[in-house]
Amino acid sequence: PFERHSFGIGLAALLAAARGVWTYNLGVTVPAADLIGAARKLHAAAVVVGLTQEALPDLEAVEYARELHAKLPPNVEVLLGGNAGVRVAASISSKRVRGIATLEEFDGICSRWQ
């Protein structure tokens, strides 16, 4: 939602697709309501949000992640990628919200979804 570039989230989508996981890339700066609506419409198992440490103050990112957590169906995982994503996920007490520090870590998650 806060990134100005799509490189990281694009790489994550390609990595997931290479593992046989169906992906739909909404791009950058996606409002929470739009992401939630798309996840519901697409019956997503997870949403992946890129957050670099420069992206936005953590407080706003935490609010965004909490909105996703509260409004997405309970079976949908929220994966927050990047340095800020790890910090934000740590501040939310939920097994559904995870911080992903590296693409290698994300690859391990993708292999679980195969």
C-alpha positions in Angstrom: 0.0 0.0 0.0 2.9 2.3 0.6 5.5 1.2 -1.9 6.3 3.4 -4.8 7.9 0.6 -6.8 6.7 -2.9 -7.7 10.0 -4.8 -7.8 9.7 -6.7 -4.6 6.0 -7.7 -4.9 6.6 -8.5 -8.6 9.4 -10.9 -7.7 7.2 -12.5 -5.0 4.4 -13.0 -7.5 6.9 -14.5 -10.0 8.4 -16.8 -7.4 4.9 -18.0 -6.3 3.9 -18.6 -9.9 7.1 -20.5 -10.6 6.1 -22.8 -7.6 2.7 -23.4 -9.2 0.8 -21.0 -7.0 -1.9 -18.9 -8.7 -1.2 -15.2 -8.2 -2.9 -11.9 -8.9 -0.7 -8.9 -8.6 -2.7 -5.7 -7.7 0.3 -3.5 -8.0 1.5 -0.8 -5.5 -0.3 1.7 -3.2 -3.4 -0.5 -3.0 -5.9 0.8 -0.4 -6.8 -1.8 2.3 -10.5 -1.8 1.2 -9.5 -2.6 -2.4 -7.1 -5.4 -1.3 -9.8 -6.9 1.0 -12.4 -6.7 -1.8 -10.1 -8.4 -4.3 -9.1 -11.1 -1.8 -12.8 -11.9 -1.1 -13.7 -11.9 -4.8 -10.7 -14.1 -5.8 -11.2 -16.4 -2.7 -7.5 -15.8 -1.8 -5.7 -18.1 0.6 -3.3 -15.3 1.4 -2.5 -11.7 0.7 1.1 -10.5 0.3 2.0 -6.8 1.1 5.5 -5.4 0.5 6.8 -3.0 3.2 10.3 -1.7 3.1 11.7 0.2 6.0 11.4 3.4 4.1 7.8 2.9 3.0 5.8 4.5 5.7 5.9 5.1 9.4 5.3 1.9 11.3 2.2 3.2 13.0 0.3 3.7 9.7 1.5 0.3 8.5 0.3 -1.3 11.7 -3.1 0.3 11.2 -3.2 -1.0 7.6 -2.2 -4.6 8.7 -4.8 -4.5 11.5 -7.5 -3.6 9.1 -6.5 -6.5 6.8 -6.5 -8.8 9.8 -9.9 -7.6 11.0 -11.7 -7.5 7.7 -10.3 -10.4 5.7 -11.9 -13.9 6.1 -10.3 -15.8 9.0 -8.8 -18.4 6.7 -6.8 -15.8 4.7 -3.1 -15.3 5.7 -1.6 -11.8 5.7 2.1 -11.9 4.7 4.0 -8.7 5.2 7.3 -8.6 3.3 10.4 -6.6 4.0 12.1 -5.1 7.0 9.1 -3.0 8.1 6.8 -6.0 7.4 8.6 -8.0 10.0 8.4 -5.2 12.6 4.7 -4.6 11.8 3.8 -8.3 12.0 5.6 -8.6 15.4 3.2 -5.9 16.8 0.1 -7.8 15.8 -0.8 -10.9 18.0 -2.1 -13.2 15.3 -0.8 -16.4 13.7 -2.4 -15.2 10.5 -0.2 -12.2 10.2 3.4 -13.0 9.4 6.5 -10.9 8.6 8.6 -12.3 5.8 12.2 -10.9 5.7 13.6 -12.6 2.6 12.5 -14.1 -0.7 14.0 -17.4 0.4 11.6 -17.4 3.4 8.7 -16.6 1.1 9.8 -19.4 -1.3 9.4 -21.9 1.7 5.9 -20.6 2.3 5.1 -21.0 -1.5 6.3 -24.6 -1.4 3.7 -25.2 1.4 0.9 -23.9 -0.8 1.7 -26.2 -3.8 
